[in-house]
Amino acid sequence: MFTSKRRMFYSLMMFTAVFICIAIRMAWMQLHRQDAGAVSKKSIAQLSVLQRERGIILDSGRGHFYDRNGLPLTGRQVPMLVMFPIDSASRGLVDHQHQLADILQISYTELDRYWRQLKAPTVWMDKEVNQPYRLSSTQIKRIEQLPLNGVRILPIQMRYDATGAAKQWLGFVAEQPELLLAQRASGKDRWKTRLETPIGAAGLERTFDSFLRGIGPTTATYFVDGARRPLYGLDTRMSKPENPFYPLKIVTTVDISIQSKLEAYADQAGLTKGAIVVLDAANGDVVAMVSKPSFDPYHVDLKEGNWGNRALKALVPGSIYKVVTAAAALETVPGIERATFECHGDYGKYGFSCWKKDGHGLLSLEEGFAKSCNIVFATIGEHTKPETLSRYASMMGLSRTVGWQAERLMDIPHFNQLDGEEAGRVFAAQQIDGGVMVQSAVGQRDVLVSPLQAANLVVTLINDGKVHAPRLVKEIRYANGQLLTSLPKHLSPSPYGSIRPETAHQLIHWMEEVVTDGTGSTLKRSKWKLAGKSGTAQVKKPGLTTNNHWFIGYGPVESPRYAVAIVSENKPTFGSNQATSLFGGVMDLLADYDSDSAPSNSSLGSRIQDLR
C-alpha cells in the first residue's frame, strides 16, 4: 500500500517535471526559435508577422560612381508608384480607384485586372519603353491625396540616368546567378549576395564589383493579414542597414559635364560608329570617353555589341601610325632629318601608292610628316627592321595594354581598371617582307591601335616620351567620405625603355606643322592653336572596302591641356576626313568649357586668401 502510494507520488512528480520542461521549452522556442528565425534573429511571433509582409527593395545597397568633382554618375532616387497585392475589397472606394486609373491614363478594368494578378509588390511600368513609369509632380500629388490601401509613392533608386546615353566605360549590371553560385563555391562571395541581385557585367561596374557590392538593401514593407487585408497601424515601414561606411563611393577621373557635352556633340555631328577619347595632357587621366553607337543599360542586347567600349577596341590606325615610324627613323637612322625623298605618287612596287596621285615631289621627313606622304614612310619602312618598328611601338605605349593596373589592389590580385582593353599589334604575319614593312610603316596591313592608346601616344610625346597609365578611377571612399584607398597615377614603361625627350619634342613640333602647313590646315580656324596628325585607314571586308578616319592631337599648343583621339569607322572611300572636323569641334568645346569654368581674378584671389 505504502509502496503503491510512493510510486504514484513519484510518477506524479516526474509527470509534473516533464510538463514544466516542455512548457519552458515551448516558451523558449516562442522567443528564440533556432531554424529560419535564427538567420533573421526573429522569434516565432515575429515570423508570423513576416509571413504577412509584402516588401519591395528600394535600393540594392550597391555602391556608386562619382565624377572628379564629386557629382554622382549612378544612383538617383526617383518617386515611383508601387502597388502591393491586397484583397480587392480592402483597396478603398471604387471611385478612388477610378481616379487612380484616370491619373495613370488607363481604364479601371485594366487597373483592376492588373491589381488582382499581383503576387508581389511591383513598380508601375511604362509598357511602351518597358521601364518604370515616370510620374509628374502633379500625378504624384494627386495619387498621394487618394485614400487607397496598397498604393504608395516610394523613392526607388534608378542606377542609371534614363534620359541620357549610357557610358560604355561605366558599363552595366545584370543578374548573374551562375557566377554568384561559382563565387560562393570558391569562397569569393564574402558578401553572401542574393542570387537575384544584379552585379557588375561590364565596364567599371565589373572591374570594381568587389568594392560595389553592399551590405544589404533598403526595403519598404507593407503589412497584411492572412487574407491579404491591411494591418492598420503598421502601414508601410522602411528598413535599411545602419552603417556609416557603406555603400562605398568610387571616384572617377571623368568630368561629367565634358562627357555629357561630348556625347551630345557626337550625335549632332553624325558620329555613328567610333570613339572620342579626351585625356589630361599632364598625366593621361581620362577626362571623357565616348563610344558610339550607344546602348540602353536597362535593355542590353549582348549580340548587338553596342555595350562594348569602342575606345578600347584595336582598329587599323592608318597614317597616325607614322608618328611611331618617324620616331624609329629619328633615333635609328643617322642624318635622316637631312635626307630628301621623292614622291611621284606611285611607289613602283608592292602595288603601293601615295594618297596624292600626282605626288608631292621632293620632301624632307619633316615635310613628309606634315603632308602625310605615303612614299616617304614607305621608303623608311622598307629599310627598317621589323623588330625595330615593334620595339618603338612598345616604347610609345602601343601593341600592349596601357590602362591603369596593379599587381594587387587591397585583397584583389592582378587588378585592371579598364574592362576589355585590347593590346593591339604591329605584325601578324609569320613572314615579314618588304611589302609588309611598307604597309605597316603607314599603319596598314596588320597594325592595330585603340583610340585610348592613340590619345595616350599624344600624352607620351607631351611628357618627354614617358608613357603614362590612363586612369578612370582615382580613389575609393567610404559612405561618410573617409578615404578607403587611392589609385595613384603611375607610368606604364616598356621593357625597351623610352624614346628620347628631344625626339618627343621634335614630333610635337611636327604635329604643329600638320595644322599650320599640312593635312590639318582646316583646324587653323579653331578657338585654340592646335596640333595633331590625321589618318585614313583602309579596311577591307568581303565585298566591301571602307575607311577609318582618325585624328590625334592636343591643345592649346602654348600650354597643352588635353590630348584627344578620334576615330570614325566605316566611312566611304571618298570625301574629307570626318575625324579632323570632329577634332576641331571637340577642341572648341573644351576651349569653351575651360573659359566658362576658369575662376575670375577676384574669385581666384579670394581662394588664395582662404588658403593663407
Protein Blocks (a to p, Z undefined) as FASTA:
>chain_A
ZZmmmmmmmmmmmmmmmmmmmmmmmmmmmmmccblmmmnopafklmmmmmmgccddfbgo
iacdddfkopafehpaddddddddddfklnopfklmmmmmmmnopafklmmmmmmmpcbd
cddddfklopacdddfklmmmmmmpccehiacdddddfbafkbccdfknopadddfklmm
mmmmnopamnopafklccdfbhjllmmmmmmpccbdcdddddddfkopacehjlpadddd
ddfkbccddddfbdfklmmmmmmmmmmnopabdcdddddfknopafbdcddddddfklcc
fknommpcfklpccdebjmlmmmmmmmmmmmmghklmpccddehiaoiahiacfblnonb
jadfklmmmnopaklmmmmmmmpcfklmmmmmmmnopaiafbdcdfbghjaghiafbghi
aebjfbfcfbdcfklmmmmmnopajbccdfklmmmmmmmmmnnopacdddfbfbdcdfko
pafbdcdddddddfkbpadfklmmmmmmmmmmmmmmmmklmmmmpmbdcddddddddddd
ehiacddddddddddfklcfbdcddddehiafedcdfklmmmmmmmmmmmmmmmmmpccf
klmmmmmmmmZZ
